[in-house]
Amino acid sequence: MQTLRIIVFFLYILMPAFLAQAGQPYLVSDRSPGLIWRLEDVNGDGDALDVGERTLWGEGFGDVVEMETLGRAVYAVEDGLPNGTDKIYLLEDLNHDGDALDLGEMVVWADGFTSPRGIARDDQENWYVTDLVDGNVLKLVDLNADGDVLDVGEKTLYAEAIDQAKSPLWLDGQLLVTAFLGDAVYGLTDLNGDGDALDVGENLAITPTIDQPLGLLSDGNNGFFFSSRSSDTVYHAEDQNGDGDFLDLAEVLSYADGVFGDINGSWSMTEFEQGGFLLADYGDGQVVWVDDQTGDGDALDLGEVTTFADGITLPVDIVQLVPEIYNADYDDDEDVDGFDFLKWQRGESPLPLNGFDFNLWESQFGAPIPLAAVTTGVPEPSAWTILALGLLSLLIGRRTHPSSES
């Protein structure tokens, strides 16, 4: 028993140093195949280009374009079906197996759309969907709280006359929408409180003319990024004089382009945990990482746009996936150590989900309790981990099954 305690102490102190830190999981929509891929930098090398770092998370759409999340739920916009039959699906990994491919994990949340392109929600969890063909923005509210917006009166007209509306974003009390053929970003504001932005002055272009704008992302400081698919450029909009628009000189500037970074058909973006943002690069079938590493206010320098993931047919949107949060203190002694591993080895852990509980234990080894924000995004066991666990198992085996030799 004393030998076992020494080994456990050794593991407790040294093993965390050998465990690579896995990255935040992300989802990217792959339009024409109708797939959603899960991306995760499992080995901590700054990309998701390695084997096993891109896995299938969702399927079964006509086309799948933009997405939005709420907690662990993912709302995915379907396009490409006959007018009036496109849907929005609600997906969630209910059995915690790393995808939403199982029965009941993908359900229809809203339907009856002509050519939907994007989805967003406001601070009150009202939802907005843009329509490319009609140029409308629809407001969706689950009035009867039954978990969908399929009932009469739950889908109403919020705004209209936007030339090919796409990529909505709720920002500082107004809904921003890109007009793909209107060549501008529009600000929609319900000034008179009647529940829509259909009145005079409530639907205005707030940027100069930019060809084929797409994908909106807040910069965290009252400004936003948006992309231009035709010019392979990402722009940064800042209201420098506080007049409520971005129409003045130098308020919309190039932030990243295809000159020093491989951008070809940029679409939507999401904030990246290591700084900057990830961009769905529609033309090259990639997700690229855009980051102002020099601190000069843009990502136009060499090496500031790099490939994060590839092999995607037509990437449109990318969103952060909220990771699972569990506790690996299987023996309830307020720490995560080798004795919790014993519980797992004996099949006594509370989460027997195809090795999920072992990965959870590995990621939390040596951490104190409570574990408020430790995720299941963990790498495959390293060689040091396997060696250490093998040694522990050998010693346990000697304790449990004594040799027959005298």
Buried (B, 14 or more C-beta within 10 A) or exposed (E): EEEBEEBBEBBBEEBBEBBBEBBBBBBBBBBEBBBBBBBBBBBEEEBBBEEEBBEBBBBBBBBBBBBBBEEBBBBBBBBBBEEEEBBBBBBBBEBBEBBBBEEEBBEEBBBBBBBBBBBBBBEEEBBBBBBBEBBBBBBBBBEEEEEBBBEEEBBEBBBBEBEBBBBBBBBEEBBBBBBBBBBBBBBBBBEEEEEBBBEEEBBBBBBBEBEBBBBBBBBEEEBBBBBBBBBBBBBBBBBEEEEEBBBEEEBBEBBBBBEBBBBBBBBBBBBBEEEBBBBBBBBBBBBBBBBBEEEEEBBBBEEBBBBBBBEBEBBBBBBBBBBBEBBBBBBEEEBBBBBBBBBBBEEEBEBEBEEBBBBBBBBBBBBEBEBEEBBBBBBBBBEEBEEBBEEBEEBBEEEEEEEEEE
